[in-house]
Every structure is written in structure tokens, then in C-alpha cells.
Amino acid sequence: MSVRPVVLNAVIAWLFVIGSACFAVGALPAYAQAVGAPADSVTFFVGSVFFTAASFAQLLQAQTPAMTDVDAAGQHARRPLGPWVGRPRDPGWLAAVTQLPGTVFFNASTFAALSAVVADEDQRVWRPDVYGSTLFLVSSAFGVLAVSRRVLGAPPPPVPLGIAWLNMAGSVLFMASAIASYVVPSTQQALDSRLSGAGTLLGALCFLVGAALLFPAWRSALRRREPSRAADGARARRPRDA
């Protein structure tokens, strides 16, 4: 399968934007009251599906260097997606490969809510569960590492670094939501319903902004590559010393 790198990046960004927006809207009390608990649960499940699709596409991108190492002209040329291959020394690939199963856990928890027969105040199976949130935290840590000075050997670009930290903030908030939504058996009440809803909403907004920034991050990366490609071409044309 061959795709244009710029198209793949746009698909990833839009899938994350839509998935994040679904989680943000679903966490709004006014929306839940307006549409009812079943429709609210569907909103979260749809959002989780978009998250998983985006995460899978991002893994394909991460394991295919030709999808990201392009300039302004090369971004429109179709390139084959690389076969499945492990890249354990690449923090970008590690971020993608740990994020994908995290989204699958969200698929499971949000799907369970579609058939739940308990009251909303007794069980919030649609909120990010601890397993998915833990994997998101691990993925976000690898994402920060991927754009840090230690990895690149140079000051990290501001937009990718901002995306990495927004994703980390979103993961922390999702974890807070998952913990706060735990139903205490003795009381059949969540630990903190307000924190659970706020964590989901604010975490989703962090992911939403981070996803939207994938577009300027892509353009910024293209501009950074142009001078280095031009310098490489000048060195190639330079006559050899006698």
C-alpha cells in the first residue's frame, strides 16, 4: 500500500481531532443531560474508535521513516508503507506501539457502557480505565523523549515539544479521571464524580489541541529540512580538491 506522507499525517491529525472532540463533548454534563446516557455512551465509544484508528495509522507512520523524512516536494510523492517491524531503539515507535493497545482498552470500556444496565452514578465504564490510561502515560513519556534534547542532540522544536507535553498532560488527566471514577463497593458511589468528568473533559481538550498542532508541526518540519537538503546538494556539487 502506497500513500502520500502529507496525506497520512493529515489523516492521523483529523482522526485524533475527531476522537478527542467526541470525548470532550461526551464529558460535558449539559450534553449528557440533553441526549441521555445511552447516546452519551455512544459518543464515547465512537471517540474511542477514532482514537484507535489514529493510533494505528500513527504506528504505520512511525515504522516507516520514508513517511516523515521528506521535504516540501517529497511529501506529495506516494511511498509504500513499511512492513511490520519492531524499532525498540526508536522512542517515536515505542510511543506509537504502546499507545495503540491503550486505545483498545478504551474501546473495551466504552463498548461495555453500551450494554450496561447500571445507573450512571453507580458505574462509569465509559471513562478511561486505568490500564488504558497507564499505557497512555507510558506512550506520552516516550513521546517527550522522542523530541527531547537528549534524543536529537539539539534544542527540541517548540511545536513538537508542545504536542508531546500536551499529550502527557492529557494522559495524566485521563488517569485522574479513571481513578476518580472508581466505584467504592461499600457505598456504590464513585470516588469523585466531578473530578472524573473534569479529568475526561480537560484531558480530551489537551489531546484535541495536540492533534490540531500536528498540522503546523508538519509544515515546520518541512521548513527545517529544506536548508539541510540544500546544503547537502551544495556539498555534492562542490568540486573535489586536487
Stockholm file with secondary structure:
# STOCKHOLM 1.0

chainA/1-242         MSVRPVVLNAVIAWLFVIGSACFAVGALPAYAQAVGAPADSVTFFVGSVFFTAASFAQLLQAQTPAMTDVDAAGQHARRPLGPWVGRPRDPGWLAAVTQLPGTVFFNASTFAALSAVVADEDQRVWRPDVYGSTLFLVSSAFGVLAVSRRVLGAPPPPVPLGIAWLNMAGSVLFMASAIASYVVPSTQQALDSRLSGAGTLLGALCFLVGAALLFPAWRSALRRREPSRAADGARARRPRDA
#=GR chainA/1-242 SS CEECHHHHHHHHHHHHHHHHHHHHHHTCHHHHHHHCHHHHHHHHHHHHHHHHHHHHHHHHHHTCGGGTSCCTTGGGSCEECCCSCCCTTCHHHHHHHHHHHHHHHHHHHHHHHHTCCSCTTTCCTTSCCHHHHHHHHHHHHHHHHHTSHHHHSSCCCHHHHHHHHHHHHHHHHHHHHHHHTCEETTTTEESCHHHHHHHHHHHHHHHHHHHHTHHHHHHHHHHHHHHHHHHHHHHHHSCCCC
#=GC SS_cons         CEECHHHHHHHHHHHHHHHHHHHHHHTCHHHHHHHCHHHHHHHHHHHHHHHHHHHHHHHHHHTCGGGTSCCTTGGGSCEECCCSCCCTTCHHHHHHHHHHHHHHHHHHHHHHHHTCCSCTTTCCTTSCCHHHHHHHHHHHHHHHHHTSHHHHSSCCCHHHHHHHHHHHHHHHHHHHHHHHTCEETTTTEESCHHHHHHHHHHHHHHHHHHHHTHHHHHHHHHHHHHHHHHHHHHHHHSCCCC
//
